[in-house]
Amino acid sequence: VQLVESGGGLVQAGGSLRLSCAASGTIFSIIAMGWYRQAPGKQRELVATITSGSNTNYADSVKGRFAISRDNAKNTVALKMNDLKPEDTAVYYCNLRDNARGIPLNYWGRGTQVIVSS
C-alpha cells in the first residue's frame, strides 16, 4: 500500500491549508485513515483520524480548527486546517490502518511539511 500526501507548504498564522492523501495498492478493509504530525525534536502525535464509519477523533490542540474528511470510494483522506498557528508547524503524515483478514496493518506516507510563520 502506498500513501501519497500533498498540500503542505508555508502559510502565515491565521491562514489555511488543505492536506490530501491518496492510498493505492492492495487494501483489504480500511479500519481508519488519519493524520499525524511530528515537529522537530518532538514525538509523532495524532492530529485526527476518521474510521470507515466516519467517526472522527481530534487532538485537543486542533479541535474546532481542523476538519478531517474521507472518500471511501477513492481511498482518500483530507485535512482542512484553519486558523493555523506557529505551533502547528510540523511534518504531517498520512496513516492508514487496514484489516487484512484479521491482521491489523499500519501504513504511513512519507510526509508533507507544513510551516506556519508568525
C-alpha positions in Angstrom: 0.0 0.0 0.0 1.3 3.4 -0.9 0.1 6.7 0.6 0.9 9.9 -1.2 0.4 13.2 0.6 0.0 16.6 -0.9 -0.9 20.1 0.1 1.7 21.2 2.6 3.5 24.5 2.4 4.3 27.8 4.0 1.4 29.9 5.4 1.1 32.8 7.7 -0.5 32.4 11.1 -4.3 32.6 10.8 -4.2 31.1 7.4 -5.5 27.8 6.0 -4.2 24.8 4.2 -5.7 21.6 2.9 -3.8 18.3 3.0 -4.8 15.4 0.9 -3.7 11.7 0.9 -4.4 9.1 -1.6 -4.0 5.4 -0.9 -3.2 2.8 -3.6 -2.3 -0.8 -3.7 -3.8 -3.9 -2.1 -6.2 -2.8 0.6 -8.4 -5.3 2.4 -10.7 -3.4 4.7 -9.8 0.0 6.0 -10.3 0.4 9.7 -9.3 4.1 9.7 -7.3 6.8 8.0 -5.8 9.8 9.6 -3.1 12.4 10.0 -0.3 12.5 12.5 2.5 15.2 12.8 6.0 15.4 14.1 7.6 18.7 14.9 11.4 19.0 15.2 12.7 17.4 18.4 9.2 16.0 19.3 7.5 12.7 19.0 4.9 12.0 16.4 1.5 12.8 17.6 -2.1 12.2 16.5 -3.8 15.1 14.7 -7.1 13.5 13.5 -8.5 10.2 12.5 -11.6 9.0 10.7 -13.0 5.5 10.7 -14.7 3.7 7.9 -18.0 4.6 9.6 -17.0 8.3 9.6 -16.3 8.5 13.3 -13.7 11.2 13.9 -11.2 11.8 16.6 -9.1 15.0 17.0 -6.2 16.1 19.2 -7.4 18.7 21.7 -5.0 21.2 20.2 -6.7 21.2 16.8 -10.4 20.8 17.7 -12.5 23.5 16.2 -9.8 24.5 13.7 -9.1 21.3 11.7 -11.6 19.1 9.9 -10.9 15.6 8.6 -12.9 14.0 5.7 -12.7 10.9 3.7 -13.8 9.5 0.4 -14.3 5.8 0.9 -14.7 5.0 -2.7 -11.5 6.7 -3.7 -9.5 5.7 -0.6 -8.5 9.3 0.1 -8.5 11.4 3.2 -8.2 15.1 3.6 -7.4 17.5 6.4 -8.7 21.1 6.2 -6.6 23.2 8.6 -7.9 26.7 9.5 -6.6 29.4 11.8 -3.1 27.9 11.7 -0.7 28.7 14.4 3.1 28.6 14.5 2.9 25.6 16.8 1.2 23.6 14.0 4.5 23.6 12.2 5.5 20.0 11.6 5.8 17.3 9.1 2.3 15.8 8.6 2.0 12.1 7.9 -0.9 10.2 6.4 -1.8 7.0 8.1 -4.0 4.0 7.0 -4.9 1.1 9.3 -6.0 -1.9 7.3 -7.7 -5.2 8.5 -6.0 -7.8 6.4 -8.2 -10.8 7.1 -8.0 -10.3 10.9 -4.4 -9.0 10.8 -4.1 -5.2 11.5 -1.6 -3.5 9.2 -0.4 0.1 9.6 0.8 2.2 6.7 2.5 5.6 6.6 3.0 8.2 3.9 6.4 10.0 3.5 5.1 13.2 5.0 4.4 16.7 3.9 5.9 19.8 5.5 3.7 22.5 7.0 5.3 25.7 8.1 3.3 28.4 9.8 5.0 31.7 10.2 4.2 34.2 12.9 
